[in-house]
Amino acid sequence: MMVNWNSEMLLWLLPVVFFLHDGEEIASMEHWIRRNKDSPWLSKVSSIPIRWDKNLTLSFTFAVLVLGFVLTSVTWHAAVRYNTVGSMPFLYAGFVAVFLLDGIKHVGATVLLRKYTPGVITAALLEIPFGAYALYNLIHQKMIDLGALALGLAIAMPVTLFLVWSGLTIGMRLAPVRNVPFE
């Protein structure tokens, strides 16, 4: 079977775009959360209790690494399957759909709050265009159908939420206590 390099490169863009997007979040999250800690909506959107005495950047980075490892593993499996049978696992497509929804969430939050939110730049420039094009390409090339996409999304969404929650929870426990208050 001949490998379509464009399709295989598109597959591997998922972890690349993920780490670029989450890099923006890592770089801006702690400062942004601490500046907005008195906002009433912050406690509503976070299911993880925030330990203000901890290094939030390290705890968030741990969660990113956990999710990134899983996304890279799913992408590797998708690339192997694509190279051997020419089809796409539904779970990969589900994670791409979650990624697209995450980008839309970032842009929506920024519009709703009328100010920068961590990750919105890469969400608008990378996450949404990649997610939309990748899903279009997977469906258009008949590598996945809408039923398989729905099944993948139904599995990938709770898995993603669990990985983020557990990564943040463990990361918060592993993060050292800050020696000086964050200004």
Residue, then its C-alpha position, 0 to 999 in steps of 0.5 A: m500500500m502506498v502511503n499518502w504523506n499528506s494524510e499521515m502528516l495531517l494525523w501527526l498534526l494533532p499532537v503538534v497543535f495540541f502541544l503548541h496550544d497547551g504551551e500558550e496555556i502553560a505560559s499564561m494560565e497561572h498569571w491569568i488565574r491569579r489575576n482573576k481569582d476573585s471572579p465569581w465564574l472562576s469557581k464555577v468552571s473549575s472542578i479542581p479546588i485551586r491551592w493558591d499556595k501551590n505552583l499552578t504552572l507545574s500542576f497544569t503542566f503535569a496535566v498537559l503531559v498526561l493528556g499529551f502522552v495519550l493523544t500521541s499514543v492514539t495518534w501513533h495507533a492511528a498512523v499505524r492503522y492508516n499505513t496497514v489498512g488505510s482506515m482510521p480508528f474512531l477514537y482518533a477522530g473523536f479526539v480531533a472532535v474534542f480538540l475542535l470543541d475545545g478551540i470553540k470553547h476558548v473563543g467563546a469564553t473570550v467573547l463572553l468575557r470580552k478579554y483574553t483567556p489562556g489559549v485563545i490565540t492558538a485556539a483561533l489560529l491552530e485548533i479550530p482550523f486544524g480540527a475542522y480540516a482534519l475532520y472534513n478530510l477524514i470524512h471526505q476521504k471516507m476514512i471515517d463515517l459520522g457514526a464512527l465519529a459520534l462513537g469516537l466523540a462519545i468515548a474521547m470526551p469523558v476520557t479527556l475530561f478524566l485525564v484533565w481532572s486526574g492530571l490536575t489533581i495529581g499535579m496539584r499534589l506534586a507541585p511545590v508550595r510557592n516561597v513568595p506570593f504571586e503578584 
